[in-house]
Amino acid sequence: MTAENTTAENTTAENAHLMTELSIVRDGRYYRYEGYCYERLADAVAYAAVVRARQARPVEPVAEQLTSVDVPNAVDGLSVTDHLLMFELAITFENGSFVFNGFRYDRLVDAANYARLIR
């Protein structure tokens, strides 16, 4: 067994332990945590850490009506208020997703909630 194989096995075992500890499930090419899908395990783990921090302090949610549009036409369908919110919280729209701090969201409300949480 080579050093590379041992390192890879250790990393795999550590990832499996972390996924079990945080209740992250592998579903094909995605990692799922509390109803959200992630392409990278690191993103799922980061969100799990946010959820744990959120449990320590309550957060006032952003109004659900912020995004009542379909994602493909989201930018065209956003209100002036939504655009101001995106500007205020440094949320962008890239390739069909709202993006904040390296995380991609299908809905503006989710990106805004996370942005407000870490402020």
Backbone hydrogen bonds, N-H to C=O, Kabsch-Sander energy under -0.5 kcal/mol:
donor,donor_aa,acceptor,acceptor_aa,energy
6,T,2,T,-2.1
7,T,3,A,-2.4
8,A,4,E,-2.5
9,E,5,N,-2.6
10,N,6,T,-2.4
11,T,7,T,-2.5
12,T,8,A,-2.5
13,A,9,E,-2.5
14,E,10,N,-2.7
15,N,11,T,-2.7
16,A,12,T,-2.4
17,H,13,A,-2.3
18,L,14,E,-2.6
19,M,15,N,-2.8
20,T,16,A,-2.2
21,E,17,H,-2.6
22,L,18,L,-2.2
23,S,19,M,-0.7
23,S,20,T,-0.7
24,I,19,M,-2.6
25,V,32,R,-2.5
27,D,25,V,-0.5
27,D,30,Y,-3.4
30,Y,27,D,-1.8
31,Y,38,Y,-3.1
32,R,25,V,-3.4
33,Y,36,Y,-2.3
36,Y,33,Y,-2.1
38,Y,31,Y,-2.5
43,D,40,R,-0.6
44,A,40,R,-1.5
45,V,41,L,-2.6
46,A,42,A,-2.2
47,Y,43,D,-2.3
48,A,44,A,-2.3
49,A,45,V,-2.0
50,V,46,A,-1.8
51,V,47,Y,-2.6
52,R,48,A,-2.2
53,A,49,A,-2.1
54,R,50,V,-2.6
55,Q,51,V,-1.8
56,A,52,R,-0.7
56,A,53,A,-0.8
57,R,53,A,-0.8
57,R,54,R,-0.7
66,L,63,A,-1.6
67,T,64,E,-0.9
73,N,70,D,-0.8
74,A,71,V,-2.1
77,G,73,N,-2.1
78,L,74,A,-0.8
78,L,75,V,-0.8
83,H,79,S,-2.2
84,L,80,V,-2.4
85,L,81,T,-2.4
86,M,82,D,-2.5
87,F,83,H,-2.3
88,E,84,L,-3.0
89,L,85,L,-2.4
90,A,86,M,-0.6
90,A,87,F,-0.8
91,I,86,M,-2.7
92,T,99,V,-2.6
94,E,97,S,-2.8
97,S,94,E,-1.7
98,F,105,Y,-2.9
99,V,92,T,-3.2
100,F,103,F,-2.2
103,F,100,F,-2.4
105,Y,98,F,-2.9
111,A,107,R,-1.5
112,A,108,L,-2.8
113,N,109,V,-2.3
114,Y,110,D,-2.0
115,A,111,A,-2.4
116,R,112,A,-2.5
117,L,113,N,-1.9
118,I,114,Y,-1.9
119,R,115,A,-0.5
119,R,116,R,-0.6
